[in-house]
Amino acid sequence: MPPDDDHRHCKVCGRVCAPGSETCSRACAEEREDRARSRRNYTLLLYGSIALVLLVFVARYL
């Protein structure tokens, strides 16, 4: 049985937002995009660093 007051909470600040949206305001949407971009950049930097270290080790033994 579904609840009578079907609502969602903002993924950034936790306030109640409209059904169908994941954030309550444009500021929270921008904050969420900034966090996703930062996480993506960190992941790319991490994988790039690992690839560089592996390349150095492989080149050393050739």
C-alpha positions as CSV (number, residue, x, y, z in Angstrom):
1,M,0.0,0.0,0.0
2,P,1.7,3.3,-1.1
3,P,1.9,6.2,1.4
4,D,-0.7,9.0,1.1
5,D,1.9,11.8,1.0
6,D,4.2,10.7,-1.9
7,H,7.1,13.1,-2.0
8,R,10.9,13.1,-2.5
9,H,13.8,14.7,-0.8
10,C,16.5,16.7,-2.4
11,K,19.7,14.7,-3.2
12,V,21.8,17.7,-2.0
13,C,20.2,19.4,1.0
14,G,17.5,16.9,2.0
15,R,14.5,19.3,1.8
16,V,11.3,18.1,0.3
17,C,11.1,18.6,-3.5
18,A,8.5,18.0,-6.1
19,P,7.9,14.4,-7.4
20,G,9.8,13.7,-10.5
21,S,12.7,16.0,-9.7
22,E,15.9,15.1,-7.8
23,T,16.7,18.6,-6.4
24,C,14.7,21.3,-4.8
25,S,16.2,24.3,-6.5
26,R,18.5,25.4,-9.3
27,A,21.3,26.1,-6.8
28,C,21.1,22.5,-5.6
29,A,21.0,21.2,-9.1
30,E,24.2,23.2,-9.9
31,E,25.8,21.9,-6.7
32,R,25.0,18.3,-7.7
33,E,26.5,18.9,-11.2
34,D,29.7,20.4,-9.6
35,R,30.0,17.4,-7.3
36,A,29.6,15.0,-10.3
37,R,32.2,16.9,-12.3
38,S,34.6,16.9,-9.4
39,R,34.1,13.1,-8.9
40,R,34.6,12.5,-12.6
41,N,37.8,14.6,-12.7
42,Y,39.2,12.8,-9.7
43,T,38.5,9.4,-11.2
44,L,40.2,10.4,-14.5
45,L,43.2,11.7,-12.5
46,L,43.4,8.5,-10.5
47,Y,43.2,6.2,-13.6
48,G,45.7,8.5,-15.5
49,S,48.2,8.2,-12.6
50,I,47.9,4.5,-12.5
51,A,48.4,4.2,-16.2
52,L,51.5,6.5,-16.0
53,V,53.0,4.4,-13.2
54,L,52.4,1.2,-15.2
55,L,53.9,2.8,-18.3
56,V,57.0,3.8,-16.4
57,F,57.4,0.3,-15.0
58,V,56.8,-1.4,-18.3
59,A,59.2,0.9,-20.1
60,R,61.9,0.3,-17.5
61,Y,62.0,-3.5,-18.3
62,L,62.0,-3.2,-22.1
